[in-house]
Amino acid sequence: MELADILDSLASERDKLASERDTLSSRLKYAQTELESIKHSFGYKVMRVCASAIDRLLPDDTARGKLKRTVVASLRIATEEGTRSFLRLAQEKIKRREFTLPEQAPSLEMEAIAEPEV
């Protein structure tokens, strides 16, 4: 390969990478704009107030926090696996008289999202 061919190949690669960078930059700007519009929406603000109140009323490491984890886990099962699956699992737990979550369940916090500094 000659030096000219190598330079042409490198220039072509540079142009390809620049185009990819521009595409990614455009997608990032769109995502940032969408996130800002979500954060300024009424629904998001209501959700943050509710999440903050829930965290204050049902703190972790308390019986009330355990209730919160149970409700969140139940809602997650109902939404991800369906109501039938949730009811079947609940019925099985009731039959076994098992009214607690397994210890290995991940912490399910409903902490308010901190606003990033701009």
Secondary structure, DSSP 8 states (H G I E B T S, - for coil): --HHHHHHHHHHHHHHHHHHHHHHHHHHHHHHHHHHHHHTSHHHHHHHHHHHHHHHHS-TTSHHHHHHHHHHHHHHHHHHH-HHHHHHHHHHHHHTT--S--TTS-------------
